[in-house]
Amino acid sequence: MSNQSRILRFGITCDGKRSSYWRVRAGMAKPELFLEHEGFGKVWHISLHVSGEWHMVTRRKERATWDRPGELFPGYTRAVGIVQPVAVAHREGPAPADVQLVSVAPDADPTTFSLFIERPGANQATWPGKNAEGTTFVGRIPLAADAGTCCVVALQHPLEPGKVELPRPNDDELRQMRNWTANGVLVTTVVGELSDGAIGLIDLRADPSVVATIDSALGS
């Protein structure tokens, strides 16, 4: 089995523009999953290891861990929910040919890509939420050691209410954020936990007025 068959990349598209894509990659030797975001390079990723723990790593340092949640229903575990509001579809250039882009309307609710871990023997002719919620099938990749599959589905629905507490960036990080915002678009990802125990990764696009806020924090 080729390495390519264990990789799935996906995002949204709206009015000829697209979001940055996410990549989920299955390990070759062990039933592990690795999540990476276009544009973040190798400095940031999230991984699920055989131990059942998710690890968020930034610049080779572990920043956070989560336990793999229990099964949402028999045979299926929703491990991650990746949320992309329409506003993050800002890229003009085309995506690589293998990226699965879900087309959304300008006034659509945010798109949640749910990554399900399926037990061996799961029905490959259907997918989680197809009948009950009307989810869109994005793709499916096999896990190593015949440990099942990872299936990605998409659904548009309002973002769950909640709150976010973020540490204050240091001055170097603030300057970098200012440059990104002033010279282009500042897109970031908030990491949290969804109501069913799955990791929530929410892509956000900053309003241009954020430059004034950053300048104030820097004392400019």
VEXGUNU-919606 format. One line per field, with one value per residue (C-alpha): residue in three letters; x, y, z. Coordinates in steps of 0.02 Angstrom, whole numbers, padded with zeros to 5 digits. Example, Ala and Ser with C-alpha at 12.3 -4.5 7.8 and 13.67 -1.06 7.14 Angstrom:
<sites>
residu <- c(ALA/SER)
X <- c(00615/00684)
Y <- c(-00225/-00053)
Z <- c(00390/00357)
</sites>
This chain:
<sites>
residu <- c(MET/SER/ASN/GLN/SER/ARG/ILE/LEU/ARG/PHE/GLY/ILE/THR/CYS/ASP/GLY/LYS/ARG/SER/SER/TYR/TRP/ARG/VAL/ARG/ALA/GLY/MET/ALA/LYS/PRO/GLU/LEU/PHE/LEU/GLU/HIS/GLU/GLY/PHE/GLY/LYS/VAL/TRP/HIS/ILE/SER/LEU/HIS/VAL/SER/GLY/GLU/TRP/HIS/MET/VAL/THR/ARG/ARG/LYS/GLU/ARG/ALA/THR/TRP/ASP/ARG/PRO/GLY/GLU/LEU/PHE/PRO/GLY/TYR/THR/ARG/ALA/VAL/GLY/ILE/VAL/GLN/PRO/VAL/ALA/VAL/ALA/HIS/ARG/GLU/GLY/PRO/ALA/PRO/ALA/ASP/VAL/GLN/LEU/VAL/SER/VAL/ALA/PRO/ASP/ALA/ASP/PRO/THR/THR/PHE/SER/LEU/PHE/ILE/GLU/ARG/PRO/GLY/ALA/ASN/GLN/ALA/THR/TRP/PRO/GLY/LYS/ASN/ALA/GLU/GLY/THR/THR/PHE/VAL/GLY/ARG/ILE/PRO/LEU/ALA/ALA/ASP/ALA/GLY/THR/CYS/CYS/VAL/VAL/ALA/LEU/GLN/HIS/PRO/LEU/GLU/PRO/GLY/LYS/VAL/GLU/LEU/PRO/ARG/PRO/ASN/ASP/ASP/GLU/LEU/ARG/GLN/MET/ARG/ASN/TRP/THR/ALA/ASN/GLY/VAL/LEU/VAL/THR/THR/VAL/VAL/GLY/GLU/LEU/SER/ASP/GLY/ALA/ILE/GLY/LEU/ILE/ASP/LEU/ARG/ALA/ASP/PRO/SER/VAL/VAL/ALA/THR/ILE/ASP/SER/ALA/LEU/GLY/SER)
X <- c(00000/00072/00100/-00017/-00164/-00144/-00159/-00316/-00319/-00476/-00549/-00688/-00713/-00829/-00847/-00687/-00580/-00528/-00474/-00307/-00320/-00297/-00201/-00236/-00103/-00107/00054/00134/00181/00065/-00119/-00080/-00148/-00060/-00147/-00062/-00124/-00070/00044/00099/00245/00325/00316/00144/00048/-00071/-00048/-00146/-00033/-00062/-00070/-00238/-00172/-00178/-00023/-00011/00169/00240/00421/00454/00386/00230/00103/-00054/-00126/-00301/-00367/-00451/-00639/-00756/-00861/-00998/-01096/-01041/-00890/-00864/-00762/-00768/-00589/-00579/-00696/-00614/-00721/-00701/-00814/-00841/-00726/-00571/-00597/-00478/-00345/-00343/-00228/-00288/-00266/-00162/-00261/-00286/-00366/-00551/-00639/-00818/-00912/-01012/-01124/-01069/-01202/-01174/-01150/-00973/-00918/-00867/-00755/-00774/-00635/-00708/-00603/-00696/-00673/-00618/-00767/-00859/-00980/-00878/-01033/-01093/-01020/-01057/-01207/-01257/-01439/-01464/-01382/-01353/-01163/-01056/-00926/-00751/-00639/-00577/-00402/-00347/-00257/-00100/-00102/-00280/-00343/-00489/-00509/-00517/-00668/-00691/-00865/-00925/-01080/-01133/-01209/-01193/-01041/-01073/-01078/-00925/-00782/-00597/-00456/-00291/-00120/-00051/00071/00246/00306/00393/00233/00131/00248/00233/00044/00044/00147/00032/-00124/-00053/00017/-00115/-00237/-00214/-00287/-00263/-00328/-00407/-00390/-00520/-00639/-00811/-00962/-00937/-00755/-00680/-00542/-00608/-00494/-00575/-00499/-00526/-00492/-00450/-00538/-00419/-00452/-00347/-00193/-00242/-00265/-00094/-00013/-00090/-00021/00151/00141/00157)
Y <- c(00000/00168/00310/00419/00304/00344/00534/00639/00828/00935/01110/01223/01330/01480/01601/01542/01556/01418/01392/01324/01136/01012/00850/00690/00557/00379/00301/00165/00043/00086/00137/00320/00480/00646/00812/00959/01127/01206/01354/01299/01200/01075/01187/01128/00964/00854/00667/00519/00379/00197/00247/00331/00506/00654/00765/00944/00984/01156/01173/00995/01035/00953/01088/00990/00815/00741/00566/00482/00499/00351/00288/00406/00253/00070/00053/00239/00367/00551/00598/00774/00909/01038/01194/01312/01466/01538/01685/01574/01539/01679/01595/01643/01507/01331/01189/01035/00913/00787/00910/00875/01044/01057/01196/01311/01462/01636/01634/01454/01401/01347/01181/01049/00911/00763/00634/00467/00317/00162/-00012/-00152/-00215/-00048/-00033/00049/00077/00216/00342/00419/00537/00503/00467/00546/00715/00722/00730/00742/00606/00680/00527/00373/00306/00141/00129/00024/-00152/-00180/-00074/-00001/00160/00348/00424/00612/00686/00867/00957/01139/01193/01336/01340/01274/01410/01417/01523/01532/01577/01611/01651/01822/01808/01872/02030/01934/01836/01996/02079/01928/01932/02118/02088/01948/02055/02213/02126/01995/01894/01833/01659/01560/01399/01387/01217/01157/01016/00982/00926/00742/00742/00761/00888/01047/01138/01302/01403/01590/01743/01905/02068/02202/02308/02184/02283/02426/02305/02228/02401/02444/02285/02325/02503/02570)
Z <- c(00000/-00049/00072/-00030/00007/00192/00170/00152/00128/00137/00159/00095/-00059/-00085/-00232/-00315/-00157/-00040/00138/00192/00192/00332/00309/00406/00386/00451/00516/00411/00550/00695/00700/00729/00654/00622/00587/00501/00435/00271/00304/00476/00405/00522/00676/00733/00726/00824/00836/00905/00964/01008/01191/01156/01191/01075/01081/01018/00975/00935/00881/00945/01117/01185/01225/01270/01279/01271/01299/01153/01184/01196/01052/00997/00943/00931/00818/00787/00883/00834/00875/00802/00740/00625/00602/00455/00442/00268/00309/00307/00121/00070/-00037/-00221/-00287/-00329/-00207/-00251/-00357/-00217/-00094/-00066/-00062/00001/-00089/00026/00000/00059/00195/00248/00429/00475/00404/00530/00466/00585/00591/00642/00691/00632/00702/00582/00484/00476/00330/00192/00086/00201/00324/00495/00496/00316/00355/00527/00490/00303/00315/00158/00130/00112/00115/00206/00239/00317/00483/00500/00571/00507/00653/00556/00458/00478/00393/00366/00342/00331/00394/00397/00563/00688/00800/00975/01110/01221/01280/01240/01357/01270/01341/01295/01148/01182/01093/00952/00918/00921/00794/00680/00695/00653/00496/00440/00469/00391/00237/00207/00311/00488/00508/00666/00743/00915/01001/01125/01168/01096/01199/01154/01209/01035/01004/00923/00800/00746/00605/00629/00520/00610/00567/00498/00653/00751/00695/00811/00956/00925/00912/01080/01158/01089/01151/00973)
</sites>
